[in-house]
Amino acid sequence: MSATDKENEDDEHVLGPIQQDWGNREYIEVVSISIKKITDFLNSFDLSCRSKLAGLNEKLTILERKIDYLEACVTKGETLT
């Protein structure tokens, strides 16, 4: 085995783990970015759902008040005008 072959073999032993480490780091970065995107979507979805549910809650409250009024009118025997 020549000195050049020995140096090339040593380089491969050093570069292999370094290249694998970079590959792992890139994979971790991709996963981290994907998790951030999912989190951003879920937070946006949560905000949207809360807003829509608040609107529905207001409408239901108005309907409940109208029903209470109509029940009171019927109980008293009043006519609706």
PyMOL Python script that loads the backbone (N, CA, C, O; Angstrom):
from pymol import cmd

cmd.read_pdbstr("""\
ATOM      1  N   MET A   1       0.850  -1.164   0.000  1.00  0.00           N
ATOM      2  CA  MET A   1       0.000   0.000   0.000  1.00  0.00           C
ATOM      3  C   MET A   1       0.900   1.233   0.000  1.00  0.00           C
ATOM      4  O   MET A   1       1.832   1.336   0.797  1.00  0.00           O
ATOM      5  N   SER A   2       0.608   2.158  -0.898  1.00  0.00           N
ATOM      6  CA  SER A   2       1.448   3.347  -0.995  1.00  0.00           C
ATOM      7  C   SER A   2       0.986   4.406   0.002  1.00  0.00           C
ATOM      8  O   SER A   2      -0.081   4.284   0.605  1.00  0.00           O
ATOM      9  N   ALA A   3       1.785   5.427   0.163  1.00  0.00           N
ATOM     10  CA  ALA A   3       1.468   6.520   1.087  1.00  0.00           C
ATOM     11  C   ALA A   3       0.207   7.249   0.644  1.00  0.00           C
ATOM     12  O   ALA A   3      -0.581   7.682   1.485  1.00  0.00           O
ATOM     13  N   THR A   4       0.005   7.389  -0.653  1.00  0.00           N
ATOM     14  CA  THR A   4      -1.180   8.065  -1.191  1.00  0.00           C
ATOM     15  C   THR A   4      -2.433   7.263  -0.870  1.00  0.00           C
ATOM     16  O   THR A   4      -3.453   7.829  -0.476  1.00  0.00           O
ATOM     17  N   ASP A   5      -2.360   5.944  -1.037  1.00  0.00           N
ATOM     18  CA  ASP A   5      -3.501   5.086  -0.711  1.00  0.00           C
ATOM     19  C   ASP A   5      -3.844   5.193   0.765  1.00  0.00           C
ATOM     20  O   ASP A   5      -5.014   5.238   1.144  1.00  0.00           O
ATOM     21  N   LYS A   6      -2.801   5.232   1.596  1.00  0.00           N
ATOM     22  CA  LYS A   6      -3.005   5.353   3.048  1.00  0.00           C
ATOM     23  C   LYS A   6      -3.681   6.682   3.389  1.00  0.00           C
ATOM     24  O   LYS A   6      -4.576   6.715   4.234  1.00  0.00           O
ATOM     25  N   GLU A   7      -3.269   7.770   2.749  1.00  0.00           N
ATOM     26  CA  GLU A   7      -3.871   9.089   2.990  1.00  0.00           C
ATOM     27  C   GLU A   7      -5.318   9.106   2.531  1.00  0.00           C
ATOM     28  O   GLU A   7      -6.179   9.648   3.225  1.00  0.00           O
ATOM     29  N   ASN A   8      -5.602   8.521   1.371  1.00  0.00           N
ATOM     30  CA  ASN A   8      -6.979   8.465   0.870  1.00  0.00           C
ATOM     31  C   ASN A   8      -7.875   7.670   1.822  1.00  0.00           C
ATOM     32  O   ASN A   8      -9.019   8.050   2.073  1.00  0.00           O
ATOM     33  N   GLU A   9      -7.353   6.583   2.338  1.00  0.00           N
ATOM     34  CA  GLU A   9      -8.118   5.763   3.277  1.00  0.00           C
ATOM     35  C   GLU A   9      -8.390   6.544   4.566  1.00  0.00           C
ATOM     36  O   GLU A   9      -9.494   6.487   5.108  1.00  0.00           O
ATOM     37  N   ASP A  10      -7.386   7.270   5.052  1.00  0.00           N
ATOM     38  CA  ASP A  10      -7.557   8.084   6.256  1.00  0.00           C
ATOM     39  C   ASP A  10      -8.593   9.187   6.018  1.00  0.00           C
ATOM     40  O   ASP A  10      -9.414   9.485   6.885  1.00  0.00           O
ATOM     41  N   ASP A  11      -8.535   9.790   4.811  1.00  0.00           N
ATOM     42  CA  ASP A  11      -9.509  10.841   4.474  1.00  0.00           C
ATOM     43  C   ASP A  11     -10.935  10.284   4.486  1.00  0.00           C
ATOM     44  O   ASP A  11     -11.857  10.943   4.964  1.00  0.00           O
ATOM     45  N   GLU A  12     -11.111   9.078   3.963  1.00  0.00           N
ATOM     46  CA  GLU A  12     -12.445   8.470   3.925  1.00  0.00           C
ATOM     47  C   GLU A  12     -12.963   8.197   5.334  1.00  0.00           C
ATOM     48  O   GLU A  12     -14.153   8.360   5.599  1.00  0.00           O
ATOM     49  N   HIS A  13     -12.083   7.787   6.228  1.00  0.00           N
ATOM     50  CA  HIS A  13     -12.495   7.522   7.610  1.00  0.00           C
ATOM     51  C   HIS A  13     -12.926   8.810   8.309  1.00  0.00           C
ATOM     52  O   HIS A  13     -13.807   8.787   9.169  1.00  0.00           O
ATOM     53  N   VAL A  14     -12.316   9.914   7.947  1.00  0.00           N
ATOM     54  CA  VAL A  14     -12.652  11.199   8.561  1.00  0.00           C
ATOM     55  C   VAL A  14     -13.877  11.811   7.884  1.00  0.00           C
ATOM     56  O   VAL A  14     -14.777  12.310   8.560  1.00  0.00           O
ATOM     57  N   LEU A  15     -13.911  11.772   6.556  1.00  0.00           N
ATOM     58  CA  LEU A  15     -14.993  12.422   5.816  1.00  0.00           C
ATOM     59  C   LEU A  15     -16.317  11.683   5.947  1.00  0.00           C
ATOM     60  O   LEU A  15     -17.372  12.319   5.947  1.00  0.00           O
ATOM     61  N   GLY A  16     -16.292  10.386   6.056  1.00  0.00           N
ATOM     62  CA  GLY A  16     -17.539   9.611   6.157  1.00  0.00           C
ATOM     63  C   GLY A  16     -18.411  10.071   7.307  1.00  0.00           C
ATOM     64  O   GLY A  16     -19.571  10.417   7.086  1.00  0.00           O
ATOM     65  N   PRO A  17     -17.897  10.087   8.525  1.00  0.00           N
ATOM     66  CA  PRO A  17     -18.721  10.549   9.652  1.00  0.00           C
ATOM     67  C   PRO A  17     -19.126  12.018   9.532  1.00  0.00           C
ATOM     68  O   PRO A  17     -20.223  12.392   9.949  1.00  0.00           O
ATOM     69  N   ILE A  18     -18.258  12.847   8.970  1.00  0.00           N
ATOM     70  CA  ILE A  18     -18.594  14.273   8.807  1.00  0.00           C
ATOM     71  C   ILE A  18     -19.732  14.434   7.815  1.00  0.00           C
ATOM     72  O   ILE A  18     -20.662  15.205   8.055  1.00  0.00           O
ATOM     73  N   GLN A  19     -19.665  13.714   6.704  1.00  0.00           N
ATOM     74  CA  GLN A  19     -20.740  13.787   5.711  1.00  0.00           C
ATOM     75  C   GLN A  19     -22.050  13.255   6.279  1.00  0.00           C
ATOM     76  O   GLN A  19     -23.121  13.801   6.017  1.00  0.00           O
ATOM     77  N   GLN A  20     -21.951  12.196   7.051  1.00  0.00           N
ATOM     78  CA  GLN A  20     -23.154  11.638   7.675  1.00  0.00           C
ATOM     79  C   GLN A  20     -23.737  12.640   8.671  1.00  0.00           C
ATOM     80  O   GLN A  20     -24.954  12.795   8.762  1.00  0.00           O
ATOM     81  N   ASP A  21     -22.862  13.318   9.416  1.00  0.00           N
ATOM     82  CA  ASP A  21     -23.318  14.319  10.380  1.00  0.00           C
ATOM     83  C   ASP A  21     -24.045  15.455   9.671  1.00  0.00           C
ATOM     84  O   ASP A  21     -25.090  15.908  10.137  1.00  0.00           O
ATOM     85  N   TRP A  22     -23.497  15.920   8.543  1.00  0.00           N
ATOM     86  CA  TRP A  22     -24.163  16.986   7.783  1.00  0.00           C
ATOM     87  C   TRP A  22     -25.516  16.505   7.253  1.00  0.00           C
ATOM     88  O   TRP A  22     -26.500  17.245   7.270  1.00  0.00           O
ATOM     89  N   GLY A  23     -25.550  15.279   6.793  1.00  0.00           N
ATOM     90  CA  GLY A  23     -26.823  14.723   6.323  1.00  0.00           C
ATOM     91  C   GLY A  23     -27.853  14.683   7.438  1.00  0.00           C
ATOM     92  O   GLY A  23     -29.019  15.020   7.231  1.00  0.00           O
ATOM     93  N   ASN A  24     -27.419  14.269   8.620  1.00  0.00           N
ATOM     94  CA  ASN A  24     -28.329  14.236   9.767  1.00  0.00           C
ATOM     95  C   ASN A  24     -28.805  15.635  10.128  1.00  0.00           C
ATOM     96  O   ASN A  24     -29.980  15.835  10.433  1.00  0.00           O
ATOM     97  N   ARG A  25     -27.893  16.604  10.094  1.00  0.00           N
ATOM     98  CA  ARG A  25     -28.256  17.989  10.427  1.00  0.00           C
ATOM     99  C   ARG A  25     -29.265  18.548   9.417  1.00  0.00           C
ATOM    100  O   ARG A  25     -30.209  19.242   9.794  1.00  0.00           O
ATOM    101  N   GLU A  26     -29.060  18.243   8.149  1.00  0.00           N
ATOM    102  CA  GLU A  26     -30.002  18.708   7.124  1.00  0.00           C
ATOM    103  C   GLU A  26     -31.377  18.073   7.337  1.00  0.00           C
ATOM    104  O   GLU A  26     -32.400  18.745   7.205  1.00  0.00           O
ATOM    105  N   TYR A  27     -31.399  16.803   7.658  1.00  0.00           N
ATOM    106  CA  TYR A  27     -32.666  16.112   7.914  1.00  0.00           C
ATOM    107  C   TYR A  27     -33.378  16.726   9.118  1.00  0.00           C
ATOM    108  O   TYR A  27     -34.585  16.964   9.078  1.00  0.00           O
ATOM    109  N   ILE A  28     -32.629  16.978  10.176  1.00  0.00           N
ATOM    110  CA  ILE A  28     -33.210  17.588  11.375  1.00  0.00           C
ATOM    111  C   ILE A  28     -33.770  18.967  11.049  1.00  0.00           C
ATOM    112  O   ILE A  28     -34.828  19.338  11.557  1.00  0.00           O
ATOM    113  N   GLU A  29     -33.076  19.731  10.209  1.00  0.00           N
ATOM    114  CA  GLU A  29     -33.557  21.060   9.830  1.00  0.00           C
ATOM    115  C   GLU A  29     -34.862  20.965   9.045  1.00  0.00           C
ATOM    116  O   GLU A  29     -35.787  21.745   9.274  1.00  0.00           O
ATOM    117  N   VAL A  30     -34.935  20.015   8.126  1.00  0.00           N
ATOM    118  CA  VAL A  30     -36.161  19.821   7.334  1.00  0.00           C
ATOM    119  C   VAL A  30     -37.324  19.453   8.262  1.00  0.00           C
ATOM    120  O   VAL A  30     -38.426  19.985   8.124  1.00  0.00           O
ATOM    121  N   VAL A  31     -37.076  18.553   9.192  1.00  0.00           N
ATOM    122  CA  VAL A  31     -38.125  18.138  10.129  1.00  0.00           C
ATOM    123  C   VAL A  31     -38.542  19.325  11.005  1.00  0.00           C
ATOM    124  O   VAL A  31     -39.732  19.528  11.248  1.00  0.00           O
ATOM    125  N   SER A  32     -37.579  20.096  11.472  1.00  0.00           N
ATOM    126  CA  SER A  32     -37.883  21.255  12.317  1.00  0.00           C
ATOM    127  C   SER A  32     -38.726  22.281  11.573  1.00  0.00           C
ATOM    128  O   SER A  32     -39.688  22.818  12.123  1.00  0.00           O
ATOM    129  N   ILE A  33     -38.368  22.552  10.327  1.00  0.00           N
ATOM    130  CA  ILE A  33     -39.136  23.503   9.522  1.00  0.00           C
ATOM    131  C   ILE A  33     -40.550  22.977   9.285  1.00  0.00           C
ATOM    132  O   ILE A  33     -41.512  23.744   9.335  1.00  0.00           O
ATOM    133  N   SER A  34     -40.681  21.686   9.031  1.00  0.00           N
ATOM    134  CA  SER A  34     -42.005  21.094   8.816  1.00  0.00           C
ATOM    135  C   SER A  34     -42.860  21.196  10.078  1.00  0.00           C
ATOM    136  O   SER A  34     -44.053  21.487  10.004  1.00  0.00           O
ATOM    137  N   ILE A  35     -42.249  20.958  11.222  1.00  0.00           N
ATOM    138  CA  ILE A  35     -42.983  21.068  12.489  1.00  0.00           C
ATOM    139  C   ILE A  35     -43.437  22.509  12.707  1.00  0.00           C
ATOM    140  O   ILE A  35     -44.555  22.742  13.166  1.00  0.00           O
ATOM    141  N   LYS A  36     -42.585  23.472  12.385  1.00  0.00           N
ATOM    142  CA  LYS A  36     -42.956  24.881  12.531  1.00  0.00           C
ATOM    143  C   LYS A  36     -44.127  25.229  11.625  1.00  0.00           C
ATOM    144  O   LYS A  36     -45.045  25.933  12.045  1.00  0.00           O
ATOM    145  N   LYS A  37     -44.107  24.744  10.382  1.00  0.00           N
ATOM    146  CA  LYS A  37     -45.207  25.013   9.452  1.00  0.00           C
ATOM    147  C   LYS A  37     -46.514  24.409   9.967  1.00  0.00           C
ATOM    148  O   LYS A  37     -47.566  25.044   9.894  1.00  0.00           O
ATOM    149  N   ILE A  38     -46.447  23.192  10.483  1.00  0.00           N
ATOM    150  CA  ILE A  38     -47.641  22.543  11.025  1.00  0.00           C
ATOM    151  C   ILE A  38     -48.163  23.322  12.231  1.00  0.00           C
ATOM    152  O   ILE A  38     -49.369  23.522  12.375  1.00  0.00           O
ATOM    153  N   THR A  39     -47.251  23.758  13.091  1.00  0.00           N
ATOM    154  CA  THR A  39     -47.639  24.531  14.270  1.00  0.00           C
ATOM    155  C   THR A  39     -48.294  25.846  13.859  1.00  0.00           C
ATOM    156  O   THR A  39     -49.315  26.234  14.427  1.00  0.00           O
ATOM    157  N   ASP A  40     -47.714  26.533  12.876  1.00  0.00           N
ATOM    158  CA  ASP A  40     -48.302  27.790  12.391  1.00  0.00           C
ATOM    159  C   ASP A  40     -49.704  27.551  11.842  1.00  0.00           C
ATOM    160  O   ASP A  40     -50.620  28.329  12.109  1.00  0.00           O
ATOM    161  N   PHE A  41     -49.872  26.470  11.070  1.00  0.00           N
ATOM    162  CA  PHE A  41     -51.193  26.150  10.528  1.00  0.00           C
ATOM    163  C   PHE A  41     -52.194  25.878  11.648  1.00  0.00           C
ATOM    164  O   PHE A  41     -53.314  26.389  11.626  1.00  0.00           O
ATOM    165  N   LEU A  42     -51.785  25.073  12.627  1.00  0.00           N
ATOM    166  CA  LEU A  42     -52.700  24.733  13.718  1.00  0.00           C
ATOM    167  C   LEU A  42     -53.082  25.962  14.538  1.00  0.00           C
ATOM    168  O   LEU A  42     -54.231  26.089  14.962  1.00  0.00           O
ATOM    169  N   ASN A  43     -52.135  26.862  14.764  1.00  0.00           N
ATOM    170  CA  ASN A  43     -52.451  28.093  15.492  1.00  0.00           C
ATOM    171  C   ASN A  43     -53.421  28.957  14.706  1.00  0.00           C
ATOM    172  O   ASN A  43     -54.344  29.538  15.278  1.00  0.00           O
ATOM    173  N   SER A  44     -53.217  29.045  13.397  1.00  0.00           N
ATOM    174  CA  SER A  44     -54.120  29.810  12.542  1.00  0.00           C
ATOM    175  C   SER A  44     -55.513  29.169  12.524  1.00  0.00           C
ATOM    176  O   SER A  44     -56.525  29.865  12.602  1.00  0.00           O
ATOM    177  N   PHE A  45     -55.551  27.854  12.422  1.00  0.00           N
ATOM    178  CA  PHE A  45     -56.820  27.128  12.416  1.00  0.00           C
ATOM    179  C   PHE A  45     -57.559  27.328  13.736  1.00  0.00           C
ATOM    180  O   PHE A  45     -58.774  27.526  13.748  1.00  0.00           O
ATOM    181  N   ASP A  46     -56.825  27.277  14.846  1.00  0.00           N
ATOM    182  CA  ASP A  46     -57.407  27.492  16.163  1.00  0.00           C
ATOM    183  C   ASP A  46     -58.048  28.877  16.251  1.00  0.00           C
ATOM    184  O   ASP A  46     -59.177  29.019  16.719  1.00  0.00           O
ATOM    185  N   LEU A  47     -57.320  29.888  15.799  1.00  0.00           N
ATOM    186  CA  LEU A  47     -57.828  31.252  15.842  1.00  0.00           C
ATOM    187  C   LEU A  47     -59.082  31.396  14.995  1.00  0.00           C
ATOM    188  O   LEU A  47     -60.054  32.029  15.408  1.00  0.00           O
ATOM    189  N   SER A  48     -59.054  30.805  13.811  1.00  0.00           N
ATOM    190  CA  SER A  48     -60.209  30.862  12.913  1.00  0.00           C
ATOM    191  C   SER A  48     -61.426  30.170  13.542  1.00  0.00           C
ATOM    192  O   SER A  48     -62.536  30.699  13.502  1.00  0.00           O
ATOM    193  N   CYS A  49     -61.207  28.993  14.117  1.00  0.00           N
ATOM    194  CA  CYS A  49     -62.316  28.244  14.737  1.00  0.00           C
ATOM    195  C   CYS A  49     -62.890  28.998  15.927  1.00  0.00           C
ATOM    196  O   CYS A  49     -64.107  29.061  16.101  1.00  0.00           O
ATOM    197  N   ARG A  50     -62.014  29.570  16.746  1.00  0.00           N
ATOM    198  CA  ARG A  50     -62.488  30.322  17.908  1.00  0.00           C
ATOM    199  C   ARG A  50     -63.344  31.506  17.474  1.00  0.00           C
ATOM    200  O   ARG A  50     -64.368  31.799  18.090  1.00  0.00           O
ATOM    201  N   SER A  51     -62.918  32.189  16.405  1.00  0.00           N
ATOM    202  CA  SER A  51     -63.666  33.335  15.906  1.00  0.00           C
ATOM    203  C   SER A  51     -65.047  32.901  15.399  1.00  0.00           C
ATOM    204  O   SER A  51     -66.058  33.532  15.709  1.00  0.00           O
ATOM    205  N   LYS A  52     -65.074  31.836  14.631  1.00  0.00           N
ATOM    206  CA  LYS A  52     -66.353  31.354  14.091  1.00  0.00           C
ATOM    207  C   LYS A  52     -67.271  30.854  15.200  1.00  0.00           C
ATOM    208  O   LYS A  52     -68.479  31.087  15.161  1.00  0.00           O
ATOM    209  N   LEU A  53     -66.701  30.168  16.188  1.00  0.00           N
ATOM    210  CA  LEU A  53     -67.520  29.687  17.304  1.00  0.00           C
ATOM    211  C   LEU A  53     -68.060  30.842  18.140  1.00  0.00           C
ATOM    212  O   LEU A  53     -69.178  30.766  18.648  1.00  0.00           O
ATOM    213  N   ALA A  54     -67.289  31.896  18.286  1.00  0.00           N
ATOM    214  CA  ALA A  54     -67.765  33.068  19.019  1.00  0.00           C
ATOM    215  C   ALA A  54     -68.949  33.694  18.288  1.00  0.00           C
ATOM    216  O   ALA A  54     -69.925  34.104  18.917  1.00  0.00           O
ATOM    217  N   GLY A  55     -68.862  33.768  16.966  1.00  0.00           N
ATOM    218  CA  GLY A  55     -69.978  34.289  16.169  1.00  0.00           C
ATOM    219  C   GLY A  55     -71.222  33.428  16.315  1.00  0.00           C
ATOM    220  O   GLY A  55     -72.325  33.954  16.466  1.00  0.00           O
ATOM    221  N   LEU A  56     -71.059  32.122  16.273  1.00  0.00           N
ATOM    222  CA  LEU A  56     -72.200  31.213  16.458  1.00  0.00           C
ATOM    223  C   LEU A  56     -72.785  31.345  17.856  1.00  0.00           C
ATOM    224  O   LEU A  56     -74.001  31.287  18.036  1.00  0.00           O
ATOM    225  N   ASN A  57     -71.917  31.522  18.842  1.00  0.00           N
ATOM    226  CA  ASN A  57     -72.384  31.680  20.210  1.00  0.00           C
ATOM    227  C   ASN A  57     -73.260  32.928  20.348  1.00  0.00           C
ATOM    228  O   ASN A  57     -74.287  32.896  21.026  1.00  0.00           O
ATOM    229  N   GLU A  58     -72.854  34.023  19.706  1.00  0.00           N
ATOM    230  CA  GLU A  58     -73.663  35.248  19.734  1.00  0.00           C
ATOM    231  C   GLU A  58     -75.032  35.008  19.099  1.00  0.00           C
ATOM    232  O   GLU A  58     -76.055  35.425  19.640  1.00  0.00           O
ATOM    233  N   LYS A  59     -75.043  34.339  17.959  1.00  0.00           N
ATOM    234  CA  LYS A  59     -76.311  34.061  17.279  1.00  0.00           C
ATOM    235  C   LYS A  59     -77.213  33.169  18.133  1.00  0.00           C
ATOM    236  O   LYS A  59     -78.421  33.394  18.209  1.00  0.00           O
ATOM    237  N   LEU A  60     -76.625  32.160  18.775  1.00  0.00           N
ATOM    238  CA  LEU A  60     -77.424  31.286  19.641  1.00  0.00           C
ATOM    239  C   LEU A  60     -77.985  32.046  20.836  1.00  0.00           C
ATOM    240  O   LEU A  60     -79.125  31.821  21.242  1.00  0.00           O
ATOM    241  N   THR A  61     -77.185  32.940  21.393  1.00  0.00           N
ATOM    242  CA  THR A  61     -77.658  33.742  22.528  1.00  0.00           C
ATOM    243  C   THR A  61     -78.851  34.595  22.111  1.00  0.00           C
ATOM    244  O   THR A  61     -79.828  34.699  22.853  1.00  0.00           O
ATOM    245  N   ILE A  62     -78.780  35.201  20.940  1.00  0.00           N
ATOM    246  CA  ILE A  62     -79.900  36.017  20.437  1.00  0.00           C
ATOM    247  C   ILE A  62     -81.131  35.144  20.240  1.00  0.00           C
ATOM    248  O   ILE A  62     -82.234  35.540  20.616  1.00  0.00           O
ATOM    249  N   LEU A  63     -80.961  33.965  19.658  1.00  0.00           N
ATOM    250  CA  LEU A  63     -82.096  33.057  19.451  1.00  0.00           C
ATOM    251  C   LEU A  63     -82.701  32.598  20.778  1.00  0.00           C
ATOM    252  O   LEU A  63     -83.921  32.494  20.901  1.00  0.00           O
ATOM    253  N   GLU A  64     -81.851  32.324  21.769  1.00  0.00           N
ATOM    254  CA  GLU A  64     -82.358  31.915  23.083  1.00  0.00           C
ATOM    255  C   GLU A  64     -83.185  33.027  23.718  1.00  0.00           C
ATOM    256  O   GLU A  64     -84.221  32.761  24.326  1.00  0.00           O
ATOM    257  N   ARG A  65     -82.736  34.255  23.580  1.00  0.00           N
ATOM    258  CA  ARG A  65     -83.513  35.392  24.126  1.00  0.00           C
ATOM    259  C   ARG A  65     -84.859  35.524  23.425  1.00  0.00           C
ATOM    260  O   ARG A  65     -85.876  35.788  24.067  1.00  0.00           O
ATOM    261  N   LYS A  66     -84.864  35.341  22.109  1.00  0.00           N
ATOM    262  CA  LYS A  66     -86.127  35.417  21.358  1.00  0.00           C
ATOM    263  C   LYS A  66     -87.067  34.300  21.795  1.00  0.00           C
ATOM    264  O   LYS A  66     -88.267  34.526  21.951  1.00  0.00           O
ATOM    265  N   ILE A  67     -86.536  33.108  21.991  1.00  0.00           N
ATOM    266  CA  ILE A  67     -87.365  31.978  22.433  1.00  0.00           C
ATOM    267  C   ILE A  67     -87.928  32.258  23.827  1.00  0.00           C
ATOM    268  O   ILE A  67     -89.109  32.017  24.080  1.00  0.00           O
ATOM    269  N   ASP A  68     -87.085  32.767  24.733  1.00  0.00           N
ATOM    270  CA  ASP A  68     -87.562  33.114  26.073  1.00  0.00           C
ATOM    271  C   ASP A  68     -88.700  34.129  26.004  1.00  0.00           C
ATOM    272  O   ASP A  68     -89.695  34.008  26.718  1.00  0.00           O
ATOM    273  N   TYR A  69     -88.544  35.123  25.142  1.00  0.00           N
ATOM    274  CA  TYR A  69     -89.581  36.150  24.989  1.00  0.00           C
ATOM    275  C   TYR A  69     -90.873  35.530  24.459  1.00  0.00           C
ATOM    276  O   TYR A  69     -91.962  35.814  24.957  1.00  0.00           O
ATOM    277  N   LEU A  70     -90.733  34.675  23.438  1.00  0.00           N
ATOM    278  CA  LEU A  70     -91.929  34.042  22.863  1.00  0.00           C
ATOM    279  C   LEU A  70     -92.608  33.119  23.872  1.00  0.00           C
ATOM    280  O   LEU A  70     -93.836  33.073  23.934  1.00  0.00           O
ATOM    281  N   GLU A  71     -91.826  32.385  24.662  1.00  0.00           N
ATOM    282  CA  GLU A  71     -92.412  31.522  25.691  1.00  0.00           C
ATOM    283  C   GLU A  71     -93.151  32.350  26.736  1.00  0.00           C
ATOM    284  O   GLU A  71     -94.222  31.961  27.203  1.00  0.00           O
ATOM    285  N   ALA A  72     -92.583  33.481  27.095  1.00  0.00           N
ATOM    286  CA  ALA A  72     -93.234  34.351  28.069  1.00  0.00           C
ATOM    287  C   ALA A  72     -94.542  34.895  27.511  1.00  0.00           C
ATOM    288  O   ALA A  72     -95.543  34.990  28.220  1.00  0.00           O
ATOM    289  N   CYS A  73     -94.519  35.244  26.251  1.00  0.00           N
ATOM    290  CA  CYS A  73     -95.739  35.768  25.608  1.00  0.00           C
ATOM    291  C   CYS A  73     -96.820  34.698  25.561  1.00  0.00           C
ATOM    292  O   CYS A  73     -97.986  34.986  25.829  1.00  0.00           O
ATOM    293  N   VAL A  74     -96.448  33.476  25.225  1.00  0.00           N
ATOM    294  CA  VAL A  74     -97.417  32.380  25.116  1.00  0.00           C
ATOM    295  C   VAL A  74     -97.963  32.034  26.500  1.00  0.00           C
ATOM    296  O   VAL A  74     -99.155  31.763  26.649  1.00  0.00           O
ATOM    297  N   THR A  75     -97.100  32.043  27.505  1.00  0.00           N
ATOM    298  CA  THR A  75     -97.519  31.724  28.855  1.00  0.00           C
ATOM    299  C   THR A  75     -98.544  32.746  29.371  1.00  0.00           C
ATOM    300  O   THR A  75     -99.504  32.387  30.052  1.00  0.00           O
ATOM    301  N   LYS A  76     -98.327  33.994  29.043  1.00  0.00           N
ATOM    302  CA  LYS A  76     -99.242  35.068  29.483  1.00  0.00           C
ATOM    303  C   LYS A  76    -100.488  35.137  28.606  1.00  0.00           C
ATOM    304  O   LYS A  76    -101.463  35.800  28.959  1.00  0.00           O
ATOM    305  N   GLY A  77    -100.458  34.466  27.484  1.00  0.00           N
ATOM    306  CA  GLY A  77    -101.599  34.469  26.582  1.00  0.00           C
ATOM    307  C   GLY A  77    -101.653  35.716  25.720  1.00  0.00           C
ATOM    308  O   GLY A  77    -102.699  36.042  25.158  1.00  0.00           O
ATOM    309  N   GLU A  78    -100.561  36.397  25.615  1.00  0.00           N
ATOM    310  CA  GLU A  78    -100.548  37.611  24.804  1.00  0.00           C
ATOM    311  C   GLU A  78    -100.446  37.232  23.333  1.00  0.00           C
ATOM    312  O   GLU A  78     -99.947  36.167  22.970  1.00  0.00           O
ATOM    313  N   THR A  79    -100.934  38.134  22.513  1.00  0.00           N
ATOM    314  CA  THR A  79    -100.797  37.926  21.060  1.00  0.00           C
ATOM    315  C   THR A  79     -99.525  38.618  20.596  1.00  0.00           C
ATOM    316  O   THR A  79     -99.095  39.637  21.137  1.00  0.00           O
ATOM    317  N   LEU A  80     -98.963  38.031  19.597  1.00  0.00           N
ATOM    318  CA  LEU A  80     -97.731  38.606  19.062  1.00  0.00           C
ATOM    319  C   LEU A  80     -98.088  39.706  18.081  1.00  0.00           C
ATOM    320  O   LEU A  80     -98.994  39.562  17.260  1.00  0.00           O
ATOM    321  N   THR A  81     -97.371  40.786  18.180  1.00  0.00           N
ATOM    322  CA  THR A  81     -97.650  41.900  17.240  1.00  0.00           C
ATOM    323  C   THR A  81     -96.454  42.188  16.393  1.00  0.00           C
ATOM    324  O   THR A  81     -96.496  43.084  15.550  1.00  0.00           O
TER     325      THR A  81
END
""", "prot")
cmd.dss("prot")
cmd.show_as("cartoon", "prot")
cmd.util.cbc("prot")
cmd.orient("prot")
